[in-house]
Amino acid sequence: MNENNRNIFYYKNYYLDFFDTLDIEVKTKFNWTLKLISTVDRVPVKYFKHIEDSTGLFEIRVEFGSNIYRVFSFFDKGQLVILINGFQKKSQKTPKKEIEKAEKLKKQYFDEKENK
């Protein structure tokens, strides 16, 4: 395990606002999962998975008890992981509106970066 293979960056407050709503045990598991993503070369799909039919979105997955949580993310410059919106998953399929929101935030991120 190499220290800091990937850097994690929070785009605006989308992730942090979601994180603030979570119980302490879930926050601890998210922090553990983010540490795993930032340090392990090959992150298990159980924790970090590409979203099919997306423009390069990934979901960070955390399970705690019977609850499942997701945070969307994407890459910028290869090893920089950008975290955006999160939600508690209540069905088998990821809600289309959450994917659409993530796509919009990703586009907004790159548009703002390009205009700096």
VENZI-V426240 format. One record per run of one state. SS is the DSSP state (2 for helix, 1 for strand, 0 for the rest). FROM is the first residue (numbers start at 1). TO is the last residue. If there is no record, write none. Layout:
{{SS FROM TO} {SS FROM TO}}
//
This chain:
{{0 1 6} {1 7 10} {0 11 13} {2 14 20} {0 21 23} {2 24 39} {0 40 47} {1 48 50} {0 51 57} {1 58 64} {0 65 66} {1 67 76} {0 77 79} {1 80 89} {0 90 95} {2 96 114} {0 115 116}}
//
